[in-house]
Structure formats: structure tokens, C-alpha cells
């Protein structure tokens, strides 16, 4: 009887460790799919900063984790945005929320699921007057100055593009 109790105790000790290792490997792979370094997934707090960058959410969301009930909102929003960035549905985001190890594993190991970068360059600023200009503006609406574009960034999706490319390899937009 003592041997059975010892065996059950050992099994119940190994299961959480196995799930933890699986989650670490899965998050590592998700970070790599998003173009980040895998090791960034294992550094506490920093991995949340990187996750906010991957999802395109502002950094002040970190402060929400220290506010009761606001931390629930932040967690839901991050998981939904993570699902959207990997071209998944709201239902998948809810799956991430309630069955995190399973849905994170799906994101990590399904080769058909790809990352869609947030659009950080949808709005920029005029170098002449500092006014806001949209990604499709050719002239500043405040001063009329010609808006200079970053030549190695796709204006549709924000991903880096090759120097002489005519179409973005990430979203297919004409350059």
C-alpha cells in the first residue's frame, strides 16, 4: 500500500512539471513565430513586455496587472489580440483564456498558423511641423510638406520588405 501511495505521489508530482515544460516550450515557439527570440519567453515580466509588443498593445497594460479586476480585462485583451495576430478567431482567444496549455500548443506547433505583425506605422508624424500623418497621406495636412516614407517597411502591414520588392511578402500589398 505504501508503494502505491508513493507511486501516485510521484505521478502527481510529474504531471505539473510536464505541463510546465510543455507551456515553456510552446511559448518559446510562439515567440519565435512572431519573430522574437525564444529565450525572451522565460524571463519573468520581460516576457509580458514582449507579449505586448507581439500583440501590438500599449505598454501601460503592464500597470493593469497591478489593479484588481483590471488585470482580468488586461489578460482577456492580451489573449484575444494574440489570437488575432495569429489570424485566429475570438473563440480561439477564449480558448487561450480557459485552456491555455492546449491552445498555446496549437499556436506553437501548427505550421499553418502564421503571425501577422501589428501595424506600427499606420500613423506617423511630419518631420517639418510634427503633425500627424496617415500611412496613405502624400502631404502633411498641417504644413503641406511631402511626407517621407520608410522604404523598407510595408505601409499595409508594417513588416520589413526587401529593397527592390514590388509586393509585400507578408500581406501581398503592392508597394
Secondary structure, DSSP 8 states (H G I E B T S, - for coil): -HHHHHHHHHHHHHHHHHHHHHHHHHHHHHHHHTTS-GGGGGSTTHHHHHHHHHHT--TTHHHHTTSTTHHHHHHHHHHHHHHHHTT--HHHHHHHHHSHHHHHHHHHH-TT-------TTSEEE-TTT--EEETT-SB-TTT--B----TTB-TTT--B--TT-SB-TTT--B-
